[in-house]
């Protein structure tokens, strides 16, 4: 059974490995973020865990890790000012 998305298309699902690569983090870090509820909720299919690519893209566009990104941007600006 195909599950249509909001626009009626079938969602593209990605694995934890693919999501971690997309975020440039380790799979272990992804597991930690998932346990804290800091990533979009996954879809569980039997023993598999997948994420809806559209939901992940929207989450990234909305700033996914705002405090982490702010900290990294501040560090980069400090280094540039030296």
mmJSON file of the N, C-alpha and C atoms, coordinates in Angstrom:
{"data_MODEL":{"atom_site":{
"group_PDB":["ATOM","ATOM","ATOM","ATOM","ATOM","ATOM","ATOM","ATOM","ATOM","ATOM","ATOM","ATOM","ATOM","ATOM","ATOM","ATOM","ATOM","ATOM","ATOM","ATOM","ATOM","ATOM","ATOM","ATOM","ATOM","ATOM","ATOM","ATOM","ATOM","ATOM","ATOM","ATOM","ATOM","ATOM","ATOM","ATOM","ATOM","ATOM","ATOM","ATOM","ATOM","ATOM","ATOM","ATOM","ATOM","ATOM","ATOM","ATOM","ATOM","ATOM","ATOM","ATOM","ATOM","ATOM","ATOM","ATOM","ATOM","ATOM","ATOM","ATOM","ATOM","ATOM","ATOM","ATOM","ATOM","ATOM","ATOM","ATOM","ATOM","ATOM","ATOM","ATOM","ATOM","ATOM","ATOM","ATOM","ATOM","ATOM","ATOM","ATOM","ATOM","ATOM","ATOM","ATOM","ATOM","ATOM","ATOM","ATOM","ATOM","ATOM","ATOM","ATOM","ATOM","ATOM","ATOM","ATOM","ATOM","ATOM","ATOM","ATOM","ATOM","ATOM","ATOM","ATOM","ATOM","ATOM","ATOM","ATOM","ATOM","ATOM","ATOM","ATOM","ATOM","ATOM","ATOM","ATOM","ATOM","ATOM","ATOM","ATOM","ATOM","ATOM","ATOM","ATOM","ATOM","ATOM","ATOM","ATOM","ATOM","ATOM","ATOM","ATOM","ATOM","ATOM","ATOM","ATOM","ATOM","ATOM","ATOM","ATOM","ATOM","ATOM","ATOM","ATOM","ATOM","ATOM","ATOM","ATOM","ATOM","ATOM","ATOM","ATOM","ATOM","ATOM","ATOM","ATOM","ATOM","ATOM","ATOM","ATOM","ATOM","ATOM","ATOM","ATOM","ATOM","ATOM","ATOM","ATOM","ATOM","ATOM","ATOM","ATOM","ATOM","ATOM","ATOM","ATOM","ATOM","ATOM","ATOM","ATOM","ATOM","ATOM","ATOM","ATOM","ATOM","ATOM","ATOM","ATOM","ATOM","ATOM","ATOM","ATOM","ATOM","ATOM","ATOM","ATOM","ATOM","ATOM","ATOM","ATOM","ATOM","ATOM","ATOM","ATOM","ATOM","ATOM","ATOM","ATOM","ATOM","ATOM","ATOM","ATOM","ATOM","ATOM","ATOM","ATOM","ATOM","ATOM","ATOM","ATOM","ATOM","ATOM","ATOM","ATOM","ATOM","ATOM","ATOM","ATOM","ATOM","ATOM","ATOM","ATOM","ATOM","ATOM","ATOM","ATOM","ATOM","ATOM","ATOM","ATOM","ATOM","ATOM","ATOM","ATOM","ATOM","ATOM"],
"id":[1,2,3,4,5,6,7,8,9,10,11,12,13,14,15,16,17,18,19,20,21,22,23,24,25,26,27,28,29,30,31,32,33,34,35,36,37,38,39,40,41,42,43,44,45,46,47,48,49,50,51,52,53,54,55,56,57,58,59,60,61,62,63,64,65,66,67,68,69,70,71,72,73,74,75,76,77,78,79,80,81,82,83,84,85,86,87,88,89,90,91,92,93,94,95,96,97,98,99,100,101,102,103,104,105,106,107,108,109,110,111,112,113,114,115,116,117,118,119,120,121,122,123,124,125,126,127,128,129,130,131,132,133,134,135,136,137,138,139,140,141,142,143,144,145,146,147,148,149,150,151,152,153,154,155,156,157,158,159,160,161,162,163,164,165,166,167,168,169,170,171,172,173,174,175,176,177,178,179,180,181,182,183,184,185,186,187,188,189,190,191,192,193,194,195,196,197,198,199,200,201,202,203,204,205,206,207,208,209,210,211,212,213,214,215,216,217,218,219,220,221,222,223,224,225,226,227,228,229,230,231,232,233,234,235,236,237,238,239,240,241,242,243,244,245,246],
"type_symbol":["N","C","C","N","C","C","N","C","C","N","C","C","N","C","C","N","C","C","N","C","C","N","C","C","N","C","C","N","C","C","N","C","C","N","C","C","N","C","C","N","C","C","N","C","C","N","C","C","N","C","C","N","C","C","N","C","C","N","C","C","N","C","C","N","C","C","N","C","C","N","C","C","N","C","C","N","C","C","N","C","C","N","C","C","N","C","C","N","C","C","N","C","C","N","C","C","N","C","C","N","C","C","N","C","C","N","C","C","N","C","C","N","C","C","N","C","C","N","C","C","N","C","C","N","C","C","N","C","C","N","C","C","N","C","C","N","C","C","N","C","C","N","C","C","N","C","C","N","C","C","N","C","C","N","C","C","N","C","C","N","C","C","N","C","C","N","C","C","N","C","C","N","C","C","N","C","C","N","C","C","N","C","C","N","C","C","N","C","C","N","C","C","N","C","C","N","C","C","N","C","C","N","C","C","N","C","C","N","C","C","N","C","C","N","C","C","N","C","C","N","C","C","N","C","C","N","C","C","N","C","C","N","C","C","N","C","C","N","C","C","N","C","C","N","C","C"],
"label_atom_id":["N","CA","C","N","CA","C","N","CA","C","N","CA","C","N","CA","C","N","CA","C","N","CA","C","N","CA","C","N","CA","C","N","CA","C","N","CA","C","N","CA","C","N","CA","C","N","CA","C","N","CA","C","N","CA","C","N","CA","C","N","CA","C","N","CA","C","N","CA","C","N","CA","C","N","CA","C","N","CA","C","N","CA","C","N","CA","C","N","CA","C","N","CA","C","N","CA","C","N","CA","C","N","CA","C","N","CA","C","N","CA","C","N","CA","C","N","CA","C","N","CA","C","N","CA","C","N","CA","C","N","CA","C","N","CA","C","N","CA","C","N","CA","C","N","CA","C","N","CA","C","N","CA","C","N","CA","C","N","CA","C","N","CA","C","N","CA","C","N","CA","C","N","CA","C","N","CA","C","N","CA","C","N","CA","C","N","CA","C","N","CA","C","N","CA","C","N","CA","C","N","CA","C","N","CA","C","N","CA","C","N","CA","C","N","CA","C","N","CA","C","N","CA","C","N","CA","C","N","CA","C","N","CA","C","N","CA","C","N","CA","C","N","CA","C","N","CA","C","N","CA","C","N","CA","C","N","CA","C","N","CA","C","N","CA","C","N","CA","C","N","CA","C","N","CA","C","N","CA","C","N","CA","C","N","CA","C"],
"label_alt_id":[null,null,null,null,null,null,null,null,null,null,null,null,null,null,null,null,null,null,null,null,null,null,null,null,null,null,null,null,null,null,null,null,null,null,null,null,null,null,null,null,null,null,null,null,null,null,null,null,null,null,null,null,null,null,null,null,null,null,null,null,null,null,null,null,null,null,null,null,null,null,null,null,null,null,null,null,null,null,null,null,null,null,null,null,null,null,null,null,null,null,null,null,null,null,null,null,null,null,null,null,null,null,null,null,null,null,null,null,null,null,null,null,null,null,null,null,null,null,null,null,null,null,null,null,null,null,null,null,null,null,null,null,null,null,null,null,null,null,null,null,null,null,null,null,null,null,null,null,null,null,null,null,null,null,null,null,null,null,null,null,null,null,null,null,null,null,null,null,null,null,null,null,null,null,null,null,null,null,null,null,null,null,null,null,null,null,null,null,null,null,null,null,null,null,null,null,null,null,null,null,null,null,null,null,null,null,null,null,null,null,null,null,null,null,null,null,null,null,null,null,null,null,null,null,null,null,null,null,null,null,null,null,null,null,null,null,null,null,null,null,null,null,null,null,null,null],
"label_comp_id":["UNK","UNK","UNK","UNK","UNK","UNK","UNK","UNK","UNK","UNK","UNK","UNK","UNK","UNK","UNK","UNK","UNK","UNK","UNK","UNK","UNK","UNK","UNK","UNK","UNK","UNK","UNK","UNK","UNK","UNK","UNK","UNK","UNK","UNK","UNK","UNK","UNK","UNK","UNK","UNK","UNK","UNK","UNK","UNK","UNK","UNK","UNK","UNK","UNK","UNK","UNK","UNK","UNK","UNK","UNK","UNK","UNK","UNK","UNK","UNK","UNK","UNK","UNK","UNK","UNK","UNK","UNK","UNK","UNK","UNK","UNK","UNK","UNK","UNK","UNK","UNK","UNK","UNK","UNK","UNK","UNK","UNK","UNK","UNK","UNK","UNK","UNK","UNK","UNK","UNK","UNK","UNK","UNK","UNK","UNK","UNK","UNK","UNK","UNK","UNK","UNK","UNK","UNK","UNK","UNK","UNK","UNK","UNK","UNK","UNK","UNK","UNK","UNK","UNK","UNK","UNK","UNK","UNK","UNK","UNK","UNK","UNK","UNK","UNK","UNK","UNK","UNK","UNK","UNK","UNK","UNK","UNK","UNK","UNK","UNK","UNK","UNK","UNK","UNK","UNK","UNK","UNK","UNK","UNK","UNK","UNK","UNK","UNK","UNK","UNK","UNK","UNK","UNK","UNK","UNK","UNK","UNK","UNK","UNK","UNK","UNK","UNK","UNK","UNK","UNK","UNK","UNK","UNK","UNK","UNK","UNK","UNK","UNK","UNK","UNK","UNK","UNK","UNK","UNK","UNK","UNK","UNK","UNK","UNK","UNK","UNK","UNK","UNK","UNK","UNK","UNK","UNK","UNK","UNK","UNK","UNK","UNK","UNK","UNK","UNK","UNK","UNK","UNK","UNK","UNK","UNK","UNK","UNK","UNK","UNK","UNK","UNK","UNK","UNK","UNK","UNK","UNK","UNK","UNK","UNK","UNK","UNK","UNK","UNK","UNK","UNK","UNK","UNK","UNK","UNK","UNK","UNK","UNK","UNK","UNK","UNK","UNK","UNK","UNK","UNK","UNK","UNK","UNK","UNK","UNK","UNK"],
"label_asym_id":["A","A","A","A","A","A","A","A","A","A","A","A","A","A","A","A","A","A","A","A","A","A","A","A","A","A","A","A","A","A","A","A","A","A","A","A","A","A","A","A","A","A","A","A","A","A","A","A","A","A","A","A","A","A","A","A","A","A","A","A","A","A","A","A","A","A","A","A","A","A","A","A","A","A","A","A","A","A","A","A","A","A","A","A","A","A","A","A","A","A","A","A","A","A","A","A","A","A","A","A","A","A","A","A","A","A","A","A","A","A","A","A","A","A","A","A","A","A","A","A","A","A","A","A","A","A","A","A","A","A","A","A","A","A","A","A","A","A","A","A","A","A","A","A","A","A","A","A","A","A","A","A","A","A","A","A","A","A","A","A","A","A","A","A","A","A","A","A","A","A","A","A","A","A","A","A","A","A","A","A","A","A","A","A","A","A","A","A","A","A","A","A","A","A","A","A","A","A","A","A","A","A","A","A","A","A","A","A","A","A","A","A","A","A","A","A","A","A","A","A","A","A","A","A","A","A","A","A","A","A","A","A","A","A","A","A","A","A","A","A","A","A","A","A","A","A"],
"label_entity_id":["1","1","1","1","1","1","1","1","1","1","1","1","1","1","1","1","1","1","1","1","1","1","1","1","1","1","1","1","1","1","1","1","1","1","1","1","1","1","1","1","1","1","1","1","1","1","1","1","1","1","1","1","1","1","1","1","1","1","1","1","1","1","1","1","1","1","1","1","1","1","1","1","1","1","1","1","1","1","1","1","1","1","1","1","1","1","1","1","1","1","1","1","1","1","1","1","1","1","1","1","1","1","1","1","1","1","1","1","1","1","1","1","1","1","1","1","1","1","1","1","1","1","1","1","1","1","1","1","1","1","1","1","1","1","1","1","1","1","1","1","1","1","1","1","1","1","1","1","1","1","1","1","1","1","1","1","1","1","1","1","1","1","1","1","1","1","1","1","1","1","1","1","1","1","1","1","1","1","1","1","1","1","1","1","1","1","1","1","1","1","1","1","1","1","1","1","1","1","1","1","1","1","1","1","1","1","1","1","1","1","1","1","1","1","1","1","1","1","1","1","1","1","1","1","1","1","1","1","1","1","1","1","1","1","1","1","1","1","1","1","1","1","1","1","1","1"],
"label_seq_id":[1,1,1,2,2,2,3,3,3,4,4,4,5,5,5,6,6,6,7,7,7,8,8,8,9,9,9,10,10,10,11,11,11,12,12,12,13,13,13,14,14,14,15,15,15,16,16,16,17,17,17,18,18,18,19,19,19,20,20,20,21,21,21,22,22,22,23,23,23,24,24,24,25,25,25,26,26,26,27,27,27,28,28,28,29,29,29,30,30,30,31,31,31,32,32,32,33,33,33,34,34,34,35,35,35,36,36,36,37,37,37,38,38,38,39,39,39,40,40,40,41,41,41,42,42,42,43,43,43,44,44,44,45,45,45,46,46,46,47,47,47,48,48,48,49,49,49,50,50,50,51,51,51,52,52,52,53,53,53,54,54,54,55,55,55,56,56,56,57,57,57,58,58,58,59,59,59,60,60,60,61,61,61,62,62,62,63,63,63,64,64,64,65,65,65,66,66,66,67,67,67,68,68,68,69,69,69,70,70,70,71,71,71,72,72,72,73,73,73,74,74,74,75,75,75,76,76,76,77,77,77,78,78,78,79,79,79,80,80,80,81,81,81,82,82,82],
"pdbx_PDB_ins_code":[null,null,null,null,null,null,null,null,null,null,null,null,null,null,null,null,null,null,null,null,null,null,null,null,null,null,null,null,null,null,null,null,null,null,null,null,null,null,null,null,null,null,null,null,null,null,null,null,null,null,null,null,null,null,null,null,null,null,null,null,null,null,null,null,null,null,null,null,null,null,null,null,null,null,null,null,null,null,null,null,null,null,null,null,null,null,null,null,null,null,null,null,null,null,null,null,null,null,null,null,null,null,null,null,null,null,null,null,null,null,null,null,null,null,null,null,null,null,null,null,null,null,null,null,null,null,null,null,null,null,null,null,null,null,null,null,null,null,null,null,null,null,null,null,null,null,null,null,null,null,null,null,null,null,null,null,null,null,null,null,null,null,null,null,null,null,null,null,null,null,null,null,null,null,null,null,null,null,null,null,null,null,null,null,null,null,null,null,null,null,null,null,null,null,null,null,null,null,null,null,null,null,null,null,null,null,null,null,null,null,null,null,null,null,null,null,null,null,null,null,null,null,null,null,null,null,null,null,null,null,null,null,null,null,null,null,null,null,null,null,null,null,null,null,null,null],
"Cartn_x":[0.843,0.0,0.889,0.639,1.393,0.696,1.512,0.968,1.183,0.133,0.333,0.715,1.478,1.85,0.792,1.044,0.097,-0.217,0.796,0.57,0.115,-0.12,-0.652,0.395,1.674,2.714,3.155,3.839,4.362,5.627,5.747,6.918,8.192,9.296,10.596,11.12,11.469,11.953,13.452,14.155,15.608,15.989,17.109,17.602,18.326,18.649,19.424,20.795,21.387,22.7,22.63,21.624,21.476,21.187,20.337,20.023,21.265,22.024,23.251,24.232,24.368,25.251,24.766,23.469,22.872,23.137,23.117,23.329,24.804,25.659,27.093,27.366,26.676,26.855,26.99,27.448,27.55,26.162,26.039,24.766,24.482,25.527,25.341,24.781,25.285,24.759,23.299,22.98,21.59,20.715,21.203,20.444,20.207,21.231,21.076,20.028,20.116,19.149,17.735,17.627,16.322,15.756,16.605,16.121,15.679,16.255,15.859,14.673,14.257,13.155,13.569,14.859,15.377,15.447,14.988,14.887,13.438,13.004,11.628,11.41,10.205,9.95,10.098,10.725,10.886,9.613,9.616,8.543,9.139,8.472,8.966,8.199,8.965,8.392,9.004,8.294,8.855,10.074,11.231,12.465,13.235,12.702,13.393,12.904,13.809,13.479,13.83,12.877,13.08,12.508,13.022,12.517,11.963,10.888,10.29,11.195,11.719,12.672,12.066,10.799,10.152,10.102,9.799,9.764,11.158,12.167,13.542,13.961,13.641,14.004,13.344,12.082,11.371,12.01,12.377,13.015,14.353,15.118,16.408,16.186,15.213,14.911,14.499,13.873,13.419,14.502,15.721,16.836,17.215,16.712,16.938,17.662,18.857,19.606,19.898,18.907,19.176,20.269,20.292,21.315,22.693,22.777,24.06,24.574,23.679,24.084,24.533,23.827,24.213,25.589,25.853,27.138,28.259,28.031,29.043,29.276,28.215,28.364,29.141,28.893,29.614,31.094,31.398,32.795,33.485,32.804,33.382,33.64,32.712,32.893,34.046,34.196,35.293,36.632,36.716,37.951,38.269,37.241,37.442,37.94,37.525,37.88,39.274,39.931,41.281,42.322],
"Cartn_y":[-1.175,0.0,1.239,2.129,3.371,4.424,5.217,6.275,7.603,8.261,9.53,10.643,11.614,12.775,13.852,15.024,16.132,16.487,16.398,16.746,15.544,14.4,13.229,12.265,12.609,11.709,10.745,9.693,8.725,9.311,9.283,9.889,9.105,9.838,9.194,9.027,7.801,7.501,7.277,7.8,7.649,6.937,6.272,5.508,6.42,5.865,6.596,6.952,6.036,6.298,7.497,7.531,8.627,9.942,9.899,11.111,11.633,10.756,11.171,11.799,11.209,11.773,13.15,13.288,14.557,15.644,15.283,16.238,16.381,15.553,15.536,15.247,14.223,13.768,12.248,11.67,10.21,9.611,8.335,7.658,7.63,7.545,7.563,8.91,10.005,11.329,11.43,10.865,10.849,10.095,8.976,8.214,9.051,9.79,10.647,11.731,12.358,13.408,12.834,11.64,10.983,10.689,10.232,9.912,11.163,12.315,13.586,14.238,13.664,14.243,15.475,15.565,16.738,16.59,15.458,15.264,14.895,15.061,14.649,13.188,12.841,11.447,10.501,9.359,8.393,7.583,6.891,5.948,4.564,3.741,2.384,1.401,0.624,-0.374,-1.716,-2.494,-3.75,-3.438,-3.945,-3.666,-2.474,-1.832,-0.702,0.624,1.595,2.954,3.859,4.651,5.548,6.917,7.924,9.283,9.742,10.513,11.095,12.233,12.147,13.127,14.526,14.652,15.972,16.597,15.798,16.312,16.736,15.947,16.277,17.575,17.721,18.933,20.162,20.039,21.158,21.497,20.482,20.669,21.399,21.007,21.655,23.105,23.344,24.711,25.604,25.009,25.777,25.944,25.519,25.766,24.605,23.442,22.198,22.299,22.862,22.969,24.44,25.265,26.703,27.063,26.459,26.814,26.353,25.193,24.684,25.556,25.915,26.744,28.12,28.692,30.002,29.926,28.867,28.695,28.569,27.777,27.6,28.889,29.64,30.912,31.904,31.93,32.826,32.472,31.193,30.749,31.15,30.983,31.324,32.827,33.636,35.091,35.497,34.858,35.174,34.881,33.767,33.408,34.384,34.871,35.821,37.168,37.538,38.829,38.837,37.706,37.629,38.174],
"Cartn_z":[0.0,0.0,0.0,-0.942,-1.017,-0.174,0.53,1.37,0.658,0.181,-0.512,0.458,-0.047,0.748,0.571,1.135,1.037,-0.412,-1.291,-2.694,-3.522,-2.887,-3.565,-4.098,-4.032,-4.53,-3.428,-3.832,-2.874,-2.246,-0.908,-0.272,-0.543,-0.651,-0.766,0.649,1.01,2.352,2.314,3.345,3.411,4.707,4.666,5.818,6.796,7.962,8.965,8.398,7.658,7.06,6.121,5.271,4.319,5.034,6.06,6.811,7.525,8.148,8.838,7.851,6.672,5.651,5.214,5.026,4.621,5.659,6.936,8.022,8.39,7.784,8.067,9.544,10.047,11.421,11.403,12.507,12.589,12.823,12.556,12.824,14.32,15.134,16.594,17.038,16.472,16.804,16.372,15.218,14.77,15.771,16.28,17.28,18.537,18.959,20.144,19.893,18.735,18.396,18.322,17.764,17.659,19.048,19.964,21.309,22.065,21.711,22.333,21.615,20.496,19.728,18.937,18.587,17.893,16.38,15.868,14.422,14.13,12.873,12.55,12.921,13.307,13.693,12.504,12.728,11.643,11.423,10.306,9.972,10.172,10.948,11.198,10.313,9.553,8.649,9.012,9.805,10.286,11.132,10.754,11.478,10.931,9.899,9.272,9.831,9.855,10.274,9.106,8.663,7.524,7.85,7.15,7.29,5.957,6.023,4.834,4.38,3.158,2.65,2.613,2.266,2.232,3.624,4.644,6.022,6.48,6.106,6.472,5.784,4.51,3.769,4.388,4.763,5.403,6.751,7.507,8.813,8.647,7.636,7.372,6.963,6.08,5.633,6.797,7.804,8.963,10.025,9.722,10.626,11.518,11.306,12.05,13.391,13.452,14.701,14.97,15.259,15.36,16.357,17.543,18.526,18.087,17.467,16.977,15.831,14.904,13.778,14.248,15.212,15.75,16.394,17.142,17.807,16.769,15.726,14.698,13.926,13.637,12.94,13.79,15.099,15.994,16.026,16.077,16.081,14.779,13.659,12.357,12.268,12.757,12.747,13.649,14.791,15.713,15.052,14.335,13.656,12.532,11.832,10.751,11.281,12.471,13.06,13.658,13.725,14.315,13.389],
"occupancy":[1.0,1.0,1.0,1.0,1.0,1.0,1.0,1.0,1.0,1.0,1.0,1.0,1.0,1.0,1.0,1.0,1.0,1.0,1.0,1.0,1.0,1.0,1.0,1.0,1.0,1.0,1.0,1.0,1.0,1.0,1.0,1.0,1.0,1.0,1.0,1.0,1.0,1.0,1.0,1.0,1.0,1.0,1.0,1.0,1.0,1.0,1.0,1.0,1.0,1.0,1.0,1.0,1.0,1.0,1.0,1.0,1.0,1.0,1.0,1.0,1.0,1.0,1.0,1.0,1.0,1.0,1.0,1.0,1.0,1.0,1.0,1.0,1.0,1.0,1.0,1.0,1.0,1.0,1.0,1.0,1.0,1.0,1.0,1.0,1.0,1.0,1.0,1.0,1.0,1.0,1.0,1.0,1.0,1.0,1.0,1.0,1.0,1.0,1.0,1.0,1.0,1.0,1.0,1.0,1.0,1.0,1.0,1.0,1.0,1.0,1.0,1.0,1.0,1.0,1.0,1.0,1.0,1.0,1.0,1.0,1.0,1.0,1.0,1.0,1.0,1.0,1.0,1.0,1.0,1.0,1.0,1.0,1.0,1.0,1.0,1.0,1.0,1.0,1.0,1.0,1.0,1.0,1.0,1.0,1.0,1.0,1.0,1.0,1.0,1.0,1.0,1.0,1.0,1.0,1.0,1.0,1.0,1.0,1.0,1.0,1.0,1.0,1.0,1.0,1.0,1.0,1.0,1.0,1.0,1.0,1.0,1.0,1.0,1.0,1.0,1.0,1.0,1.0,1.0,1.0,1.0,1.0,1.0,1.0,1.0,1.0,1.0,1.0,1.0,1.0,1.0,1.0,1.0,1.0,1.0,1.0,1.0,1.0,1.0,1.0,1.0,1.0,1.0,1.0,1.0,1.0,1.0,1.0,1.0,1.0,1.0,1.0,1.0,1.0,1.0,1.0,1.0,1.0,1.0,1.0,1.0,1.0,1.0,1.0,1.0,1.0,1.0,1.0,1.0,1.0,1.0,1.0,1.0,1.0,1.0,1.0,1.0,1.0,1.0,1.0,1.0,1.0,1.0,1.0,1.0,1.0],
"B_iso_or_equiv":[0.0,0.0,0.0,0.0,0.0,0.0,0.0,0.0,0.0,0.0,0.0,0.0,0.0,0.0,0.0,0.0,0.0,0.0,0.0,0.0,0.0,0.0,0.0,0.0,0.0,0.0,0.0,0.0,0.0,0.0,0.0,0.0,0.0,0.0,0.0,0.0,0.0,0.0,0.0,0.0,0.0,0.0,0.0,0.0,0.0,0.0,0.0,0.0,0.0,0.0,0.0,0.0,0.0,0.0,0.0,0.0,0.0,0.0,0.0,0.0,0.0,0.0,0.0,0.0,0.0,0.0,0.0,0.0,0.0,0.0,0.0,0.0,0.0,0.0,0.0,0.0,0.0,0.0,0.0,0.0,0.0,0.0,0.0,0.0,0.0,0.0,0.0,0.0,0.0,0.0,0.0,0.0,0.0,0.0,0.0,0.0,0.0,0.0,0.0,0.0,0.0,0.0,0.0,0.0,0.0,0.0,0.0,0.0,0.0,0.0,0.0,0.0,0.0,0.0,0.0,0.0,0.0,0.0,0.0,0.0,0.0,0.0,0.0,0.0,0.0,0.0,0.0,0.0,0.0,0.0,0.0,0.0,0.0,0.0,0.0,0.0,0.0,0.0,0.0,0.0,0.0,0.0,0.0,0.0,0.0,0.0,0.0,0.0,0.0,0.0,0.0,0.0,0.0,0.0,0.0,0.0,0.0,0.0,0.0,0.0,0.0,0.0,0.0,0.0,0.0,0.0,0.0,0.0,0.0,0.0,0.0,0.0,0.0,0.0,0.0,0.0,0.0,0.0,0.0,0.0,0.0,0.0,0.0,0.0,0.0,0.0,0.0,0.0,0.0,0.0,0.0,0.0,0.0,0.0,0.0,0.0,0.0,0.0,0.0,0.0,0.0,0.0,0.0,0.0,0.0,0.0,0.0,0.0,0.0,0.0,0.0,0.0,0.0,0.0,0.0,0.0,0.0,0.0,0.0,0.0,0.0,0.0,0.0,0.0,0.0,0.0,0.0,0.0,0.0,0.0,0.0,0.0,0.0,0.0,0.0,0.0,0.0,0.0,0.0,0.0,0.0,0.0,0.0,0.0,0.0,0.0],
"pdbx_formal_charge":[null,null,null,null,null,null,null,null,null,null,null,null,null,null,null,null,null,null,null,null,null,null,null,null,null,null,null,null,null,null,null,null,null,null,null,null,null,null,null,null,null,null,null,null,null,null,null,null,null,null,null,null,null,null,null,null,null,null,null,null,null,null,null,null,null,null,null,null,null,null,null,null,null,null,null,null,null,null,null,null,null,null,null,null,null,null,null,null,null,null,null,null,null,null,null,null,null,null,null,null,null,null,null,null,null,null,null,null,null,null,null,null,null,null,null,null,null,null,null,null,null,null,null,null,null,null,null,null,null,null,null,null,null,null,null,null,null,null,null,null,null,null,null,null,null,null,null,null,null,null,null,null,null,null,null,null,null,null,null,null,null,null,null,null,null,null,null,null,null,null,null,null,null,null,null,null,null,null,null,null,null,null,null,null,null,null,null,null,null,null,null,null,null,null,null,null,null,null,null,null,null,null,null,null,null,null,null,null,null,null,null,null,null,null,null,null,null,null,null,null,null,null,null,null,null,null,null,null,null,null,null,null,null,null,null,null,null,null,null,null,null,null,null,null,null,null],
"auth_seq_id":[1,1,1,2,2,2,3,3,3,4,4,4,5,5,5,6,6,6,7,7,7,8,8,8,9,9,9,10,10,10,11,11,11,12,12,12,13,13,13,14,14,14,15,15,15,16,16,16,17,17,17,18,18,18,19,19,19,20,20,20,21,21,21,22,22,22,23,23,23,24,24,24,25,25,25,26,26,26,27,27,27,28,28,28,29,29,29,30,30,30,31,31,31,32,32,32,33,33,33,34,34,34,35,35,35,36,36,36,37,37,37,38,38,38,39,39,39,40,40,40,41,41,41,42,42,42,43,43,43,44,44,44,45,45,45,46,46,46,47,47,47,48,48,48,49,49,49,50,50,50,51,51,51,52,52,52,53,53,53,54,54,54,55,55,55,56,56,56,57,57,57,58,58,58,59,59,59,60,60,60,61,61,61,62,62,62,63,63,63,64,64,64,65,65,65,66,66,66,67,67,67,68,68,68,69,69,69,70,70,70,71,71,71,72,72,72,73,73,73,74,74,74,75,75,75,76,76,76,77,77,77,78,78,78,79,79,79,80,80,80,81,81,81,82,82,82],
"auth_comp_id":["UNK","UNK","UNK","UNK","UNK","UNK","UNK","UNK","UNK","UNK","UNK","UNK","UNK","UNK","UNK","UNK","UNK","UNK","UNK","UNK","UNK","UNK","UNK","UNK","UNK","UNK","UNK","UNK","UNK","UNK","UNK","UNK","UNK","UNK","UNK","UNK","UNK","UNK","UNK","UNK","UNK","UNK","UNK","UNK","UNK","UNK","UNK","UNK","UNK","UNK","UNK","UNK","UNK","UNK","UNK","UNK","UNK","UNK","UNK","UNK","UNK","UNK","UNK","UNK","UNK","UNK","UNK","UNK","UNK","UNK","UNK","UNK","UNK","UNK","UNK","UNK","UNK","UNK","UNK","UNK","UNK","UNK","UNK","UNK","UNK","UNK","UNK","UNK","UNK","UNK","UNK","UNK","UNK","UNK","UNK","UNK","UNK","UNK","UNK","UNK","UNK","UNK","UNK","UNK","UNK","UNK","UNK","UNK","UNK","UNK","UNK","UNK","UNK","UNK","UNK","UNK","UNK","UNK","UNK","UNK","UNK","UNK","UNK","UNK","UNK","UNK","UNK","UNK","UNK","UNK","UNK","UNK","UNK","UNK","UNK","UNK","UNK","UNK","UNK","UNK","UNK","UNK","UNK","UNK","UNK","UNK","UNK","UNK","UNK","UNK","UNK","UNK","UNK","UNK","UNK","UNK","UNK","UNK","UNK","UNK","UNK","UNK","UNK","UNK","UNK","UNK","UNK","UNK","UNK","UNK","UNK","UNK","UNK","UNK","UNK","UNK","UNK","UNK","UNK","UNK","UNK","UNK","UNK","UNK","UNK","UNK","UNK","UNK","UNK","UNK","UNK","UNK","UNK","UNK","UNK","UNK","UNK","UNK","UNK","UNK","UNK","UNK","UNK","UNK","UNK","UNK","UNK","UNK","UNK","UNK","UNK","UNK","UNK","UNK","UNK","UNK","UNK","UNK","UNK","UNK","UNK","UNK","UNK","UNK","UNK","UNK","UNK","UNK","UNK","UNK","UNK","UNK","UNK","UNK","UNK","UNK","UNK","UNK","UNK","UNK","UNK","UNK","UNK","UNK","UNK","UNK"],
"auth_asym_id":["A","A","A","A","A","A","A","A","A","A","A","A","A","A","A","A","A","A","A","A","A","A","A","A","A","A","A","A","A","A","A","A","A","A","A","A","A","A","A","A","A","A","A","A","A","A","A","A","A","A","A","A","A","A","A","A","A","A","A","A","A","A","A","A","A","A","A","A","A","A","A","A","A","A","A","A","A","A","A","A","A","A","A","A","A","A","A","A","A","A","A","A","A","A","A","A","A","A","A","A","A","A","A","A","A","A","A","A","A","A","A","A","A","A","A","A","A","A","A","A","A","A","A","A","A","A","A","A","A","A","A","A","A","A","A","A","A","A","A","A","A","A","A","A","A","A","A","A","A","A","A","A","A","A","A","A","A","A","A","A","A","A","A","A","A","A","A","A","A","A","A","A","A","A","A","A","A","A","A","A","A","A","A","A","A","A","A","A","A","A","A","A","A","A","A","A","A","A","A","A","A","A","A","A","A","A","A","A","A","A","A","A","A","A","A","A","A","A","A","A","A","A","A","A","A","A","A","A","A","A","A","A","A","A","A","A","A","A","A","A","A","A","A","A","A","A"],
"auth_atom_id":["N","CA","C","N","CA","C","N","CA","C","N","CA","C","N","CA","C","N","CA","C","N","CA","C","N","CA","C","N","CA","C","N","CA","C","N","CA","C","N","CA","C","N","CA","C","N","CA","C","N","CA","C","N","CA","C","N","CA","C","N","CA","C","N","CA","C","N","CA","C","N","CA","C","N","CA","C","N","CA","C","N","CA","C","N","CA","C","N","CA","C","N","CA","C","N","CA","C","N","CA","C","N","CA","C","N","CA","C","N","CA","C","N","CA","C","N","CA","C","N","CA","C","N","CA","C","N","CA","C","N","CA","C","N","CA","C","N","CA","C","N","CA","C","N","CA","C","N","CA","C","N","CA","C","N","CA","C","N","CA","C","N","CA","C","N","CA","C","N","CA","C","N","CA","C","N","CA","C","N","CA","C","N","CA","C","N","CA","C","N","CA","C","N","CA","C","N","CA","C","N","CA","C","N","CA","C","N","CA","C","N","CA","C","N","CA","C","N","CA","C","N","CA","C","N","CA","C","N","CA","C","N","CA","C","N","CA","C","N","CA","C","N","CA","C","N","CA","C","N","CA","C","N","CA","C","N","CA","C","N","CA","C","N","CA","C","N","CA","C","N","CA","C","N","CA","C","N","CA","C","N","CA","C","N","CA","C"],
"pdbx_PDB_model_num":[1,1,1,1,1,1,1,1,1,1,1,1,1,1,1,1,1,1,1,1,1,1,1,1,1,1,1,1,1,1,1,1,1,1,1,1,1,1,1,1,1,1,1,1,1,1,1,1,1,1,1,1,1,1,1,1,1,1,1,1,1,1,1,1,1,1,1,1,1,1,1,1,1,1,1,1,1,1,1,1,1,1,1,1,1,1,1,1,1,1,1,1,1,1,1,1,1,1,1,1,1,1,1,1,1,1,1,1,1,1,1,1,1,1,1,1,1,1,1,1,1,1,1,1,1,1,1,1,1,1,1,1,1,1,1,1,1,1,1,1,1,1,1,1,1,1,1,1,1,1,1,1,1,1,1,1,1,1,1,1,1,1,1,1,1,1,1,1,1,1,1,1,1,1,1,1,1,1,1,1,1,1,1,1,1,1,1,1,1,1,1,1,1,1,1,1,1,1,1,1,1,1,1,1,1,1,1,1,1,1,1,1,1,1,1,1,1,1,1,1,1,1,1,1,1,1,1,1,1,1,1,1,1,1,1,1,1,1,1,1,1,1,1,1,1,1]
}}}
